[in-house]
Amino acid sequence: MTRLFDDSSLALVAHVLAHGPLSRADTARDLDLSPATLTRLVRPLINNGTISGVCSGMSKTGMGRPTKLLEVSSHNRSFIGINLTSSTIHCVRTDTHARIISSQTVPIQNRSTDECLLQLKGLIDEHIHSTKYPSVEGIGISLGGKIDGSTVLESRFLGWRNVNLKTFFAETTAENIPEIELVNDVTGLTMLEQWFGLGRHCEDFVVATIGDGVGHGMVHNLRAVRSPQGGVGMTAHLPLAGAHGVCQYGHVGCANGALTVPAILSRAQAGRAITEKGNSPTSAEELMRLADNGDKSCRRAIAEFARSLAVYLQTVASAALVMDVVLDGEGVCLLESCWAADFDKHLNSYARPDDPRITVHRRSGSFERWAQGAAVAAIVKWLIRATRSANGKA
């Protein structure tokens, strides 16, 4: 079985976190470890509380006597995950297994960098000082854009350039707060699937997101593929056969011009503008409602979106050499429309007759999932820190 880490201690605790509770026999078998090596690796992790032995249970094989199972405890730790969009802060609190304990959504009161960061700091302070939930072990923040460590190099959605969150929190916070992990939003979502989603039973897949932008992440052998170009939307301007939309750079038929929600709405608005006053539709929900009520411009916009999305997914999946795609983002809801019914028909339209079929795993598209992905980044950071501490490493 492919491991999440090469380091044996990290591989062990990561496997238990993602797949536990597990018996020692199953853990050793999954990671190809001898019983003696497993005991040596587990002991310091139990001693420092990272791993615990939970109530008795059976091995995955169902054979043998009940035994104590290994688990990364979720009872006394919590994590904050925050996703920033151009207008809203989405915040969740999760346990160690990324299960959501509470969630909160607030509008950004002022989009200027300093004012937005001060509002963000206030929200974090409120959660840290809450006595309602277990103590906060880590904080993850995600947003659309290019990230380098704790610095947002560029985010077109927020209008930020070279914003260092570590410096800001160091200068504005008198007390110590848990370490903040900053990630690109698609990276966070990919980590959510890698650790607690499709990655639990599939080692190779792509995560594709459709919303105000187009993004994708790749997982091979359970390892997320990292690139210096991460966060810049490398497939956002991929030309799509048969697409007609125009993007912000004047490309005709690229992914951004064909698949983003603003682009789809603008095509429907343009058709309606000939006979209708106003600028409807202004949301995906209104677009589907107008289509159901007989508007041909809206029907055509949804049908074109479904076809172009199918072409995009098979292109990205084929280039990544995978057959499984997780589809997420607020644009996913358009596939629920009956006017997107041809999506499945077009999904393998460029495949050879004997090629294996692509499987698309649709997610909810909720912003809670983006914030949940940010929380996973914080969980993984904590896991690495706790494991190194258990083994006497800084």
VENTA-V835596 format. One record per helix or strand. SS is the DSSP state (~ for helix, > for strand). FROM is the first residue (numbers start at 1). TO is the last residue. If there is no record, write none. Layout:
[[SS/FROM/TO] [SS/FROM/TO]]
This chain:
[[~/8/19] [>/22/22] [~/24/31] [~/35/47] [>/52/57] [>/67/71] [>/78/84] [>/88/94] [>/100/107] [~/113/128] [>/136/143] [>/146/148] [>/151/155] [>/160/164] [~/165/172] [>/180/184] [~/185/196] [~/198/200] [>/205/210] [>/214/220] [>/223/224] [>/239/239] [>/246/246] [>/252/252] [>/254/254] [~/255/259] [~/261/272] [~/284/292] [~/296/320] [>/324/328] [~/330/336] [~/338/340] [~/343/346] [>/359/362] [~/367/390]]
